[in-house]
Amino acid sequence: MTYVLTVPPTLDETAFDSLVADSAGVGEARALLDARHVRWADPYGIIGILAIGQTLARDGVRPLLQLPDSADVMSYLGRVAFIERADEIFELHGARSRRAGGASNVLLEITPIHSHEDVHTVIDAVPERANKILTERLGYSRADAGMFSMVLSEVCQNIIEHAETGGWVGIQTYNWARRLGRQVVQIAVMDLGVGFRGSLSKEHSARFGDRWSDATALEAAFLQNVTRFREPGRGQGLKQIRRSVGRWDGKVAIRSGSARIAAIPDWDDAAPMQTGLAPFPGAQIQILLPAKAEAQTKKEE
């Protein structure tokens, strides 16, 4: 028996939430993710497909993935190495695209993170290109570009230190015309580990009592700098991320379990806390950094 999950035409955070909710109906059936009608995708959405696919494996039987019909989407998926990653998780159907060379808006292709060495490899790979894009196209200072690597390092380290399993990271810049009318950089990081509630439960659940939940754990980590480590000074990573992203008028959102918490800039109307989401393992982090308004104006002149 096959259970079909239809991937929305716009593959982003909203599509991910929808697919997670729909996947609850798969049961013991073999899942088929039908992505034929995808016309646009961001790193969060395509890493989300990998994460969902990994949860749908049944006794060694891989789920099915019908690849997009759009040549443009397939070209993009080739550039970000999605096909290579997906081939490790799914049985793929549809025409495949070879990885394209040349200029690209991809700062970092979809990269597995399993160890501290993987994090170092990511951090070493990004700075030169990120510095060029952030300063020349988005109007950031060189100091800001340097802080970008710190933010990236912190979100990747979260996989190693808290998830107790591996994950993925991807970064892209694109023109977010339909929402912001500006260039943005998106960092997407996901894992299928124990999640924030699982990571913090041993040290902190007792003091919260009946209020302990996915949402409470996210609030404790994101707003109160609570960590599972007892050493003084630990747990400052999310604080630094929130501070840096806020200074850049950006957005950071973390989904874990059945909740999502976010630091919301003026240009976004999302809720700072969402609860009652369909449960999903691990943590899923999205960071959006917009171009400086003056840089965008100059680019358009």
C-alpha positions as CSV (number, residue, x, y, z in Angstrom):
1,M,0.0,0.0,0.0
2,T,1.3,3.5,-0.9
3,Y,0.2,6.7,0.8
4,V,0.6,9.9,-1.3
5,L,1.8,13.1,0.2
6,T,1.4,16.0,-2.2
7,V,4.2,18.6,-1.9
8,P,2.8,22.2,-2.3
9,P,4.0,24.3,-5.3
10,T,5.9,26.6,-2.9
11,L,8.2,24.5,-0.8
12,D,9.0,26.6,2.3
13,E,8.3,26.6,6.0
14,T,4.5,26.6,5.5
15,A,4.8,23.6,3.2
16,F,7.0,21.8,5.6
17,D,4.4,22.2,8.4
18,S,1.7,21.0,6.1
19,L,3.7,17.9,5.0
20,V,4.5,17.0,8.7
21,A,0.8,17.2,9.5
22,D,-0.1,15.1,6.5
23,S,2.6,12.5,7.2
24,A,0.7,11.5,10.4
25,G,-1.7,9.5,8.1
26,V,1.0,7.4,6.6
27,G,0.9,4.7,9.3
28,E,2.7,1.5,8.1
29,A,2.2,2.3,4.4
30,R,5.0,3.2,2.0
31,A,5.0,6.9,1.6
32,L,5.2,8.7,-1.8
33,L,6.1,12.4,-1.8
34,D,4.7,13.8,-5.0
35,A,6.8,17.0,-5.7
36,R,5.9,17.1,-9.4
37,H,4.2,20.5,-9.1
38,V,6.9,22.3,-7.1
39,R,7.6,25.7,-8.7
40,W,9.7,27.4,-6.0
41,A,11.8,26.1,-3.1
42,D,14.0,27.5,-0.4
43,P,16.7,25.7,1.7
44,Y,14.3,25.2,4.6
45,G,11.7,23.5,2.4
46,I,14.1,21.1,0.6
47,I,16.0,20.1,3.8
48,G,12.6,19.6,5.3
49,I,11.8,17.0,2.5
50,L,15.0,15.1,3.5
51,A,14.0,15.2,7.2
52,I,10.5,14.0,6.5
53,G,11.7,11.3,4.2
54,Q,14.1,10.0,6.9
55,T,11.2,9.7,9.3
56,L,9.1,7.7,6.8
57,A,11.5,4.8,6.2
58,R,9.8,1.5,7.2
59,D,12.0,-1.5,8.0
60,G,14.6,-0.6,5.6
61,V,12.1,0.3,2.8
62,R,12.8,3.8,1.5
63,P,9.9,6.2,0.8
64,L,9.3,7.3,-2.8
65,L,10.0,10.8,-4.1
66,Q,8.5,12.0,-7.4
67,L,10.8,14.8,-8.5
68,P,9.6,18.2,-9.8
69,D,8.6,18.5,-13.4
70,S,10.0,22.1,-13.6
71,A,13.4,22.2,-15.3
72,D,14.2,25.4,-13.4
73,V,13.5,23.8,-10.0
74,M,15.4,20.7,-11.0
75,S,18.4,22.8,-12.0
76,Y,18.3,24.5,-8.6
77,L,18.0,21.1,-6.8
78,G,21.1,20.0,-8.7
79,R,23.1,23.1,-7.7
80,V,22.3,22.7,-4.0
81,A,23.2,18.9,-4.1
82,F,19.7,18.0,-3.1
83,I,19.5,15.1,-5.5
84,E,22.6,13.5,-4.0
85,R,21.3,13.8,-0.5
86,A,17.8,12.7,-1.5
87,D,19.2,9.6,-3.2
88,E,20.5,8.4,0.1
89,I,17.0,8.5,1.7
90,F,14.4,8.1,-1.1
91,E,13.7,5.9,-4.1
92,L,13.7,8.7,-6.7
93,H,11.5,8.9,-9.7
94,G,11.5,11.5,-12.5
95,A,14.2,13.1,-14.7
96,R,17.3,14.1,-12.7
97,S,19.5,17.1,-13.3
98,R,23.2,17.1,-13.1
99,R,24.7,19.6,-10.8
100,A,25.1,22.9,-12.6
101,G,28.3,24.9,-12.5
102,G,28.9,28.6,-12.8
103,A,27.6,31.5,-10.9
104,S,25.0,30.7,-8.2
105,N,23.0,32.2,-5.4
106,V,23.8,29.2,-3.3
107,L,26.3,30.1,-0.5
108,L,26.3,26.5,0.8
109,E,24.8,23.4,-0.8
110,I,22.9,21.0,1.4
111,T,25.6,19.6,3.7
112,P,25.3,16.8,6.2
113,I,26.5,17.6,9.8
114,H,27.5,14.6,11.9
115,S,30.6,15.9,13.8
116,H,32.6,18.9,14.9
117,E,34.8,18.3,11.8
118,D,31.8,18.8,9.6
119,V,31.1,22.1,11.3
120,H,34.6,23.3,10.7
121,T,34.4,22.2,7.1
122,V,31.2,24.3,6.7
123,I,32.7,27.3,8.4
124,D,35.8,27.1,6.3
125,A,33.8,26.9,3.1
126,V,31.5,29.8,3.5
127,P,33.3,33.1,4.5
128,E,34.8,34.2,1.2
129,R,31.6,33.9,-0.8
130,A,29.4,35.1,2.1
131,N,31.6,38.2,2.6
132,K,31.2,39.1,-1.1
133,I,27.5,38.6,-1.2
134,L,26.7,40.2,2.2
135,T,28.8,43.3,1.5
136,E,28.3,43.9,-2.2
137,R,24.7,42.8,-2.7
138,L,23.1,43.1,0.7
139,G,24.9,46.2,2.1
140,Y,26.4,44.6,5.2
141,S,29.7,45.7,6.7
142,R,32.7,43.5,6.7
143,A,32.3,43.2,10.5
144,D,28.7,41.9,9.9
145,A,30.0,39.4,7.4
146,G,32.5,38.1,10.0
147,M,29.6,37.7,12.5
148,F,27.7,35.8,9.9
149,S,30.2,33.0,10.3
150,M,29.7,33.0,14.1
151,V,26.0,32.7,13.7
152,L,26.4,29.8,11.2
153,S,28.8,28.1,13.6
154,E,26.5,28.3,16.5
155,V,23.4,26.9,14.7
156,C,25.5,24.0,13.3
157,Q,27.1,23.3,16.7
158,N,23.5,23.0,18.1
159,I,23.2,19.8,16.1
160,I,26.3,18.3,17.6
161,E,25.8,19.4,21.2
162,H,22.1,19.0,21.7
163,A,20.5,16.8,19.0
164,E,22.6,13.6,19.7
165,T,22.3,12.8,16.0
166,G,23.2,14.3,12.6
167,G,21.5,16.9,10.5
168,W,21.8,19.2,7.5
169,V,22.5,22.8,6.8
170,G,22.0,24.9,3.6
171,I,22.3,28.6,2.7
172,Q,21.0,30.6,-0.2
173,T,20.4,34.2,-1.2
174,Y,17.3,35.1,-3.3
175,N,15.1,38.0,-4.1
176,W,12.1,37.7,-1.8
177,A,9.9,39.9,-3.9
178,R,6.5,38.6,-2.8
179,R,7.1,39.3,0.9
180,L,9.9,41.9,1.4
181,G,10.9,43.2,-2.0
182,R,14.5,42.7,-1.2
183,Q,17.3,40.2,-1.4
184,V,17.6,37.9,1.6
185,V,20.0,35.3,2.9
186,Q,18.4,32.2,4.4
187,I,20.2,29.8,6.7
188,A,18.3,26.5,7.2
189,V,19.5,23.9,9.8
190,M,17.6,20.7,10.7
191,D,18.1,17.6,12.7
192,L,16.0,14.7,13.9
193,G,17.4,14.4,17.4
194,V,15.9,14.7,20.9
195,G,14.7,18.3,20.4
196,F,14.9,21.1,22.9
197,R,12.5,19.5,25.3
198,G,14.4,16.3,25.3
199,S,17.8,18.1,25.7
200,L,16.7,20.2,28.6
201,S,14.3,17.8,30.5
202,K,16.9,16.1,32.8
203,E,18.1,19.4,34.2
204,H,15.1,21.6,34.1
205,S,11.7,19.9,33.7
206,A,11.1,19.5,37.5
207,R,11.1,23.2,38.2
208,F,8.5,23.8,35.5
209,G,6.3,21.0,36.7
210,D,3.0,20.6,34.7
211,R,4.0,23.6,32.5
212,W,6.9,21.6,31.0
213,S,6.3,21.3,27.2
214,D,7.9,21.9,23.8
215,A,6.9,25.5,24.0
216,T,8.2,26.0,27.6
217,A,11.5,24.4,26.6
218,L,11.9,26.7,23.6
219,E,11.1,29.7,25.7
220,A,13.7,28.7,28.3
221,A,16.4,28.1,25.8
222,F,15.6,31.0,23.4
223,L,14.6,33.7,25.9
224,Q,16.3,32.7,29.2
225,N,19.5,31.2,27.8
226,V,18.8,28.0,29.7
227,T,21.1,25.1,28.7
228,R,21.6,21.5,29.7
229,F,25.2,22.2,30.7
230,R,26.0,23.2,34.2
231,E,29.2,25.0,33.5
232,P,28.9,28.8,33.9
233,G,28.9,30.7,30.6
234,R,27.4,27.9,28.6
235,G,24.1,28.4,26.8
236,Q,25.1,31.8,25.3
237,G,24.9,30.7,21.7
238,L,21.2,31.3,21.0
239,K,21.5,34.7,22.8
240,Q,24.3,35.7,20.5
241,I,22.3,34.5,17.5
242,R,19.2,36.4,18.6
243,R,21.2,39.6,19.2
244,S,23.1,39.5,15.9
245,V,20.1,38.7,13.8
246,G,18.1,41.4,15.6
247,R,20.7,44.0,14.9
248,W,20.5,43.0,11.2
249,D,16.7,43.4,11.2
250,G,16.5,39.7,10.5
251,K,14.3,36.8,11.6
252,V,15.2,33.6,13.5
253,A,12.7,30.9,14.1
254,I,13.1,27.5,15.8
255,R,10.7,24.7,15.6
256,S,10.9,21.7,17.9
257,G,8.4,19.1,18.7
258,S,5.0,20.7,18.5
259,A,6.0,24.3,18.9
260,R,7.9,27.1,17.1
261,I,9.4,30.3,18.7
262,A,10.7,33.2,16.7
263,A,12.2,36.7,17.0
264,I,10.1,38.7,14.6
265,P,11.2,41.9,12.8
266,D,8.8,44.6,11.8
267,W,8.6,43.4,8.2
268,D,7.2,40.0,9.2
269,D,3.7,39.3,10.7
270,A,4.3,35.8,12.0
271,A,3.4,34.9,15.6
272,P,6.4,34.9,18.1
273,M,5.1,31.6,19.5
274,Q,3.1,28.8,17.8
275,T,1.9,25.8,19.6
276,G,-0.2,22.8,18.7
277,L,1.9,22.0,15.5
278,A,2.0,18.5,14.3
279,P,4.8,16.8,16.3
280,F,8.2,16.3,14.6
281,P,11.5,15.1,16.1
282,G,14.5,17.3,16.6
283,A,14.9,21.0,15.9
284,Q,14.4,23.0,12.7
285,I,16.1,26.4,12.6
286,Q,15.5,29.1,10.0
287,I,17.4,32.5,9.8
288,L,16.4,35.2,7.3
289,L,18.7,38.2,6.8
290,P,17.4,41.0,4.5
291,A,19.5,43.3,2.4
292,K,19.9,46.8,3.9
293,A,17.2,49.0,2.4
294,E,19.7,51.5,1.1
295,A,21.7,48.7,-0.5
296,Q,18.6,47.5,-2.3
297,T,17.8,51.0,-3.5
298,K,21.3,51.5,-4.8
299,K,21.2,48.1,-6.6
300,E,17.9,49.1,-8.4
301,E,19.2,52.5,-9.6
